[in-house]
Amino acid sequence: MDLQHLRAVLFDMDGTLVTSDESVERAWTTWAGEYGVDAAEVLSQAHGAPAESTVDRMMPGLEESARLAAAARQLELQYDDLDGVLAAPGAAEVLATISRRGLPWAVVTSADQRLAKVRLGAAAIDPPLLVTIEDISRGKPDPEGYLRAAELLAVDPQYCLVVEDAEVGLEAGRAAGALTAALKGLDGDIRLRDLHELSALLDFAPRPPG
């Protein structure tokens, strides 16, 4: 599939549409200190992944109640930390291009609904469809979130473009059967410097047949 056949765009949130990387890292660093685990190791694994899966990797064998409490604590540290949370460079431009082309789009995030709405609100982004970790049973790198978004948009996943800045998200997009666009030097079907570049690509792509 190339952009000629594109029928929907599915965005990750943190680090893709929203500049929240520093907030995420501050929360995980504080969390690591509270739980006595190595902050550098946490940060190497946490980006783009659901909080519970990172807790599982860092603290295997926790009882379920302790596991859920540890994940909830990590999210709690993020809810009120909006310092530096803005729309990513090029986000407004690419969303305007998508709107002009009449393409449906969605945000698919490992955050819960409360955190997603807080961050998207801070960035003045109002997606027509938001799929959070609370809407699915398995988070990234499982493809469930992207498959769910494609289903709700009534678009076959093979005609969707997944835009991501984390390898776990790109894995999820590939497993869903979608075309992938990768930021931050990662490897996708399309490699992007930023969302300005994606806007330009979409602006010049032929419209899908039919």
Residue frames relative to the residue before (quaternion, step in Angstrom):
aa qw qx qy qz dx dy dz
M 1.0000 0.0000 0.0000 0.0000 0.00 0.00 0.00
D 0.0787 -0.7661 0.6332 0.0771 3.54 -1.05 0.75
L 0.7398 -0.4382 0.2667 0.4353 3.58 -1.26 0.11
Q 0.5081 0.6451 -0.4280 0.3775 3.60 1.19 -0.30
H 0.7603 0.3680 -0.1843 0.5026 3.59 1.08 -0.75
L 0.3752 0.7589 -0.4636 0.2615 3.57 1.27 0.14
R 0.0785 -0.8212 0.5651 0.0112 3.57 -0.92 0.97
A 0.7964 0.0498 -0.0456 0.6010 3.62 1.25 -0.15
V 0.2169 -0.7549 0.6057 0.1272 3.56 -1.23 0.58
L 0.1205 -0.7932 0.5968 0.0148 3.56 -0.84 1.09
F 0.1424 -0.8282 0.5412 0.0285 3.56 -0.47 1.26
D 0.4037 -0.5853 0.6405 0.2903 3.49 -1.31 0.56
M 0.4377 -0.6969 0.4944 0.2800 3.60 -1.22 0.33
D 0.7880 0.3503 -0.2035 0.4636 3.60 0.23 -1.27
G 0.8335 0.1568 -0.1439 0.5100 3.55 -0.76 1.08
T 0.6882 0.4281 -0.2723 0.5186 3.58 1.28 -0.18
L 0.7931 0.1643 -0.0782 0.5812 3.58 0.60 -1.14
V 0.7836 0.2644 -0.0965 0.5539 3.58 1.14 -0.69
T 0.3725 -0.7357 0.5241 0.2131 3.59 -0.94 0.91
S 0.2353 0.8099 -0.4940 0.2115 3.54 0.48 1.23
D 0.3291 0.7851 -0.4850 0.2000 3.61 1.23 0.10
E 0.6774 0.4930 -0.3137 0.4468 3.60 0.87 -0.88
S 0.6266 0.5263 -0.3327 0.4688 3.58 1.04 -0.72
V 0.6347 0.5254 -0.3187 0.4686 3.58 0.98 -0.88
E 0.6955 0.4810 -0.2799 0.4545 3.57 0.85 -0.96
R 0.6191 0.5276 -0.3517 0.4633 3.60 1.03 -0.70
A 0.6665 0.5092 -0.3091 0.4481 3.58 0.91 -0.89
W 0.6938 0.4677 -0.2906 0.4642 3.58 0.87 -0.91
T 0.6163 0.5390 -0.3502 0.4549 3.60 1.07 -0.65
T 0.6511 0.4933 -0.3086 0.4873 3.58 0.97 -0.86
W 0.6435 0.5309 -0.3120 0.4547 3.57 0.94 -0.92
A 0.6519 0.5218 -0.3182 0.4489 3.58 0.91 -0.91
G 0.6466 0.5152 -0.3175 0.4643 3.57 1.02 -0.77
E 0.6648 0.5091 -0.3008 0.4565 3.56 0.98 -0.84
Y 0.7737 0.3565 -0.1813 0.4914 3.59 1.01 -0.81
G 0.4882 -0.7212 0.4000 0.2856 3.57 1.28 0.19
V 0.5246 0.5960 -0.4439 0.4153 3.57 1.00 0.79
D 0.6342 -0.5700 0.3723 0.3665 3.56 -1.22 0.47
A 0.4194 -0.7413 0.4655 0.2404 3.58 -0.56 1.17
A 0.6465 0.5266 -0.3338 0.4396 3.60 0.92 -0.82
E 0.6486 0.5064 -0.3131 0.4742 3.58 1.01 -0.80
V 0.6245 0.5303 -0.3354 0.4651 3.58 1.00 -0.79
L 0.6981 0.4822 -0.2820 0.4479 3.58 0.80 -1.01
S 0.6268 0.5437 -0.3438 0.4397 3.59 1.10 -0.55
Q 0.7699 0.3658 -0.1765 0.4922 3.58 1.19 -0.47
A 0.6477 0.6101 -0.3128 0.3322 3.57 1.10 -0.64
H 0.6066 0.6187 -0.3775 0.3268 3.58 0.96 -0.79
G 0.8411 0.1834 -0.1692 0.4799 3.53 -0.84 1.08
A 0.6691 0.5015 -0.2929 0.4637 3.57 1.24 -0.33
P 0.5843 -0.5605 0.4384 0.3902 3.62 -1.15 0.47
A 0.6105 -0.5823 0.3913 0.3675 3.56 -1.08 0.72
E 0.6567 0.5325 -0.3272 0.4221 3.59 0.89 -0.88
S 0.6659 0.4956 -0.3251 0.4531 3.62 0.93 -0.78
T 0.6288 0.5095 -0.3395 0.4793 3.60 1.08 -0.64
V 0.6132 0.5284 -0.3410 0.4780 3.60 1.01 -0.76
D 0.6457 0.5335 -0.3207 0.4422 3.59 0.92 -0.88
R 0.6851 0.4791 -0.2899 0.4658 3.58 0.95 -0.85
M 0.7289 0.4433 -0.2435 0.4614 3.57 0.96 -0.87
M 0.8001 0.1423 -0.0530 0.5804 3.58 1.08 -0.70
P 0.0318 -0.8419 0.5386 0.0068 3.61 0.56 1.12
G 0.7844 0.3710 -0.2553 0.4265 3.51 -1.20 0.60
L 0.4087 0.7048 -0.4880 0.3132 3.60 1.21 0.18
E 0.5180 -0.5838 0.5125 0.3579 3.55 -1.17 0.58
E 0.6613 -0.5586 0.3242 0.3815 3.56 -1.10 0.69
S 0.6610 0.5058 -0.3273 0.4475 3.59 0.89 -0.81
A 0.6632 0.4892 -0.3003 0.4804 3.59 1.00 -0.81
R 0.6180 0.5508 -0.3288 0.4544 3.58 1.06 -0.76
L 0.6853 0.4745 -0.2788 0.4770 3.57 0.89 -0.96
A 0.6439 0.5217 -0.3222 0.4575 3.58 1.02 -0.78
A 0.6448 0.5183 -0.3208 0.4612 3.59 1.00 -0.79
A 0.6619 0.4888 -0.3042 0.4800 3.60 0.98 -0.82
A 0.6484 0.5179 -0.3160 0.4598 3.57 0.98 -0.83
R 0.6259 0.5366 -0.3385 0.4536 3.59 1.02 -0.75
Q 0.6434 0.5247 -0.3307 0.4487 3.57 0.95 -0.84
L 0.6666 0.4824 -0.3047 0.4796 3.61 0.93 -0.83
E 0.6096 0.5681 -0.3460 0.4313 3.57 1.01 -0.80
L 0.6470 0.5320 -0.3157 0.4457 3.58 1.04 -0.77
Q 0.7037 0.4815 -0.2609 0.4526 3.58 1.19 -0.50
Y 0.5428 0.6829 -0.3999 0.2814 3.60 1.06 -0.68
D 0.8021 0.2993 -0.1413 0.4971 3.58 0.86 -0.91
D 0.5775 0.5723 -0.3802 0.4409 3.58 1.27 0.10
L 0.1012 0.8174 -0.5538 0.1221 3.56 -0.01 1.32
D 0.3413 0.7494 -0.5000 0.2682 3.58 1.23 0.29
G 0.8351 0.1400 -0.1338 0.5148 3.57 -0.63 1.13
V 0.5242 0.6276 -0.4210 0.3926 3.60 1.26 0.07
L 0.1641 0.7719 -0.5804 0.2009 3.54 -0.40 1.33
A 0.6229 -0.4633 0.4347 0.4564 3.54 -1.32 -0.01
A 0.4976 -0.6575 0.4759 0.3059 3.58 -0.95 0.87
P 0.6186 -0.5359 0.4055 0.4071 3.61 -1.12 0.53
G 0.8045 0.2434 -0.2065 0.5009 3.55 -0.78 1.05
A 0.4727 0.6960 -0.4439 0.3082 3.61 1.23 -0.22
A 0.6741 0.4828 -0.3080 0.4665 3.60 0.82 -0.94
E 0.6489 0.5341 -0.3147 0.4413 3.56 1.00 -0.83
V 0.7075 0.4499 -0.2862 0.4638 3.59 0.79 -0.96
L 0.6410 0.5074 -0.3413 0.4638 3.61 1.02 -0.64
A 0.6158 0.5223 -0.3439 0.4793 3.59 1.10 -0.61
T 0.6398 0.5195 -0.3209 0.4666 3.58 1.01 -0.79
I 0.6442 0.5197 -0.3114 0.4668 3.56 0.96 -0.89
S 0.6517 0.5104 -0.3092 0.4683 3.57 0.96 -0.87
R 0.6569 0.5210 -0.3059 0.4511 3.57 0.93 -0.89
R 0.6994 0.4483 -0.2600 0.4922 3.57 1.06 -0.72
G 0.4378 -0.7218 0.4400 0.3061 3.57 1.27 -0.19
L 0.4002 0.7183 -0.4770 0.3106 3.58 1.15 0.58
P 0.3994 -0.6712 0.5538 0.2885 3.61 -0.94 0.72
W 0.0217 -0.8019 0.5970 0.0034 3.57 -1.15 0.61
A 0.1210 -0.7830 0.6086 0.0423 3.53 -1.28 0.43
V 0.3142 -0.6750 0.6225 0.2412 3.51 -1.41 0.22
V 0.0656 -0.7755 0.6279 0.0012 3.56 -0.91 1.02
T 0.0541 0.8508 -0.5087 0.1200 3.56 -0.32 1.28
S 0.4760 -0.6502 0.5173 0.2882 3.54 -1.27 0.52
A 0.5175 0.6188 -0.4208 0.4150 3.59 1.28 -0.03
D 0.4895 -0.6023 0.5111 0.3694 3.56 -1.27 0.23
Q 0.7241 -0.4676 0.2811 0.4219 3.56 -1.27 0.28
R 0.6365 0.5388 -0.3414 0.4336 3.58 0.93 -0.84
L 0.6977 0.4631 -0.2786 0.4702 3.58 0.82 -0.99
A 0.6377 0.5325 -0.3351 0.4445 3.58 0.95 -0.84
K 0.6886 0.4783 -0.2964 0.4574 3.58 0.85 -0.90
V 0.6203 0.5366 -0.3421 0.4586 3.59 1.04 -0.72
R 0.7159 0.4514 -0.2640 0.4626 3.58 0.81 -0.98
L 0.6589 0.4872 -0.3201 0.4753 3.59 0.92 -0.80
G 0.6257 0.5318 -0.3359 0.4613 3.57 1.07 -0.69
A 0.6447 0.5170 -0.3188 0.4642 3.59 1.00 -0.82
A 0.7102 0.4295 -0.2410 0.5031 3.56 1.16 -0.65
A 0.3886 -0.7377 0.4601 0.3052 3.61 1.33 -0.03
I 0.4662 0.6291 -0.4707 0.4066 3.56 0.97 0.94
D 0.0603 -0.8046 0.5905 -0.0182 3.56 -0.76 1.10
P 0.1553 -0.8341 0.5212 0.0923 3.60 0.10 1.23
P 0.5143 -0.6395 0.4686 0.3270 3.59 -1.07 0.65
L 0.7748 0.1000 -0.0583 0.6215 3.57 1.25 -0.48
L 0.0525 -0.7837 0.6188 -0.0101 3.56 -0.92 1.02
V 0.0603 -0.7723 0.6324 0.0077 3.58 -0.75 1.10
T 0.0770 -0.8115 0.5792 -0.0014 3.57 -0.59 1.18
I 0.7149 -0.4299 0.3240 0.4463 3.55 -1.31 0.06
E 0.6290 0.5509 -0.3345 0.4347 3.59 1.17 -0.48
D 0.6560 0.5272 -0.3057 0.4453 3.59 1.24 -0.31
I 0.7469 0.3282 -0.1726 0.5519 3.57 1.28 -0.20
S 0.4759 -0.6731 0.4847 0.2924 3.56 -1.28 0.23
R 0.7769 0.2025 -0.1103 0.5858 3.61 1.20 -0.46
G 0.2971 -0.7860 0.5223 0.1456 3.57 -0.75 1.09
K 0.7311 -0.3868 0.3169 0.4641 3.55 -1.33 0.02
P 0.5269 -0.0880 -0.8451 -0.0192 1.68 -2.07 1.43
D 0.3900 0.6863 -0.5164 0.3319 3.60 1.17 0.25
P 0.4640 -0.7191 0.4436 0.2660 3.63 -0.94 0.78
E 0.3693 0.7855 -0.4627 0.1801 3.60 1.24 -0.18
G 0.6629 0.5219 -0.3237 0.4282 3.61 0.86 -0.88
Y 0.6960 0.4554 -0.2796 0.4797 3.57 0.89 -0.89
L 0.6237 0.5195 -0.3415 0.4739 3.58 1.05 -0.66
R 0.6350 0.5273 -0.3239 0.4623 3.57 1.03 -0.78
A 0.6546 0.5073 -0.3160 0.4629 3.59 0.92 -0.86
A 0.6503 0.5099 -0.3179 0.4648 3.59 0.93 -0.89
E 0.6419 0.5276 -0.3203 0.4550 3.57 0.99 -0.83
L 0.6913 0.4792 -0.2819 0.4614 3.58 0.89 -0.94
L 0.6818 0.4477 -0.2836 0.5043 3.58 1.16 -0.53
A 0.3658 -0.7534 0.4641 0.2885 3.57 1.36 -0.12
V 0.5122 0.5906 -0.4395 0.4423 3.57 0.99 0.95
D 0.4819 -0.6426 0.5109 0.3063 3.57 -0.93 0.89
P 0.5494 -0.6496 0.4045 0.3355 3.63 -0.81 0.94
Q 0.6188 0.5678 -0.3594 0.4070 3.60 1.03 -0.64
Y 0.7020 0.4157 -0.2623 0.5154 3.59 1.26 -0.32
C 0.5525 0.5867 -0.3929 0.4430 3.57 1.27 0.42
L 0.2505 -0.7163 0.6280 0.1724 3.53 -1.27 0.56
V 0.1842 -0.7674 0.6088 0.0802 3.57 -0.77 1.10
V 0.1376 -0.7970 0.5868 0.0391 3.58 -0.72 1.12
E 0.0760 0.8322 -0.5292 0.1469 3.57 -0.48 1.24
D 0.2195 -0.7586 0.5950 0.1491 3.53 -1.31 0.41
A 0.7000 0.3971 -0.2593 0.5340 3.62 1.25 0.23
E 0.5698 -0.6338 0.4018 0.3350 3.55 -1.00 0.83
V 0.6261 0.5335 -0.3648 0.4363 3.62 0.98 -0.71
G 0.6557 0.5059 -0.3088 0.4676 3.59 1.07 -0.69
L 0.6334 0.5118 -0.3274 0.4793 3.56 1.05 -0.74
E 0.6092 0.5366 -0.3465 0.4699 3.58 1.05 -0.72
A 0.6539 0.5128 -0.3109 0.4612 3.57 0.97 -0.86
G 0.6567 0.5122 -0.3101 0.4585 3.57 0.96 -0.85
R 0.6518 0.5055 -0.3149 0.4696 3.58 0.95 -0.86
A 0.6698 0.5050 -0.2989 0.4551 3.57 0.92 -0.93
A 0.6367 0.5171 -0.3248 0.4708 3.59 1.17 -0.54
G 0.4956 -0.6692 0.4186 0.3623 3.57 1.26 -0.33
A 0.4921 0.6737 -0.4139 0.3643 3.57 1.29 0.27
L 0.5302 -0.5319 0.5327 0.3902 3.52 -1.39 0.13
T 0.1949 -0.8008 0.5563 0.1064 3.59 -0.98 0.76
A 0.1426 -0.7426 0.6491 0.0826 3.53 -1.19 0.74
A 0.1514 -0.8368 0.5259 0.0188 3.57 -0.57 1.21
L 0.2328 -0.7505 0.6087 0.1099 3.53 -1.04 0.96
K 0.8094 0.3484 -0.2142 0.4214 3.55 -1.42 0.01
G 0.7000 -0.5133 0.2665 0.4189 3.56 1.03 0.83
L 0.4765 0.6599 -0.4523 0.3646 3.59 1.23 0.16
D 0.5017 -0.6805 0.4659 0.2609 3.53 -1.28 0.44
G 0.1277 0.7636 -0.6229 0.1125 3.54 -0.68 1.17
D 0.7102 -0.3842 0.3239 0.4930 3.57 -1.26 -0.15
I 0.7428 0.1421 -0.0904 0.6479 3.53 1.22 -0.67
R 0.1813 -0.7701 0.6014 0.1116 3.59 -0.90 0.88
L 0.1522 -0.8288 0.5382 0.0160 3.55 -0.65 1.19
R 0.4034 -0.6594 0.5725 0.2732 3.54 -1.14 0.65
D 0.7690 -0.1588 0.1494 0.6009 3.57 1.03 -0.86
L 0.6850 -0.4929 0.3409 0.4142 3.57 -1.29 0.01
H 0.5004 0.6116 -0.4374 0.4293 3.59 1.22 -0.24
E 0.6595 0.5121 -0.3038 0.4588 3.56 0.96 -0.88
L 0.6362 0.5139 -0.3301 0.4715 3.59 1.00 -0.76
S 0.6193 0.5444 -0.3426 0.4503 3.58 0.98 -0.79
A 0.6677 0.4985 -0.3012 0.4636 3.57 0.92 -0.89
L 0.6442 0.5216 -0.3225 0.4571 3.59 0.97 -0.82
L 0.6886 0.4760 -0.2817 0.4689 3.57 0.92 -0.89
D 0.6172 0.5666 -0.3398 0.4273 3.55 1.08 -0.71
F 0.7613 0.3749 -0.1884 0.4942 3.56 1.03 -0.79
A 0.5120 0.6449 -0.4298 0.3705 3.60 1.23 -0.16
P 0.5107 -0.6298 0.4757 0.3410 3.61 -0.98 0.75
R 0.5139 -0.6246 0.4803 0.3392 3.55 -1.14 0.57
P 0.5695 -0.6082 0.4203 0.3593 3.59 -1.08 0.69
P 0.5547 -0.6115 0.4373 0.3566 3.59 -1.06 0.67
G 0.7595 0.3321 -0.2691 0.4903 3.56 -1.11 0.63
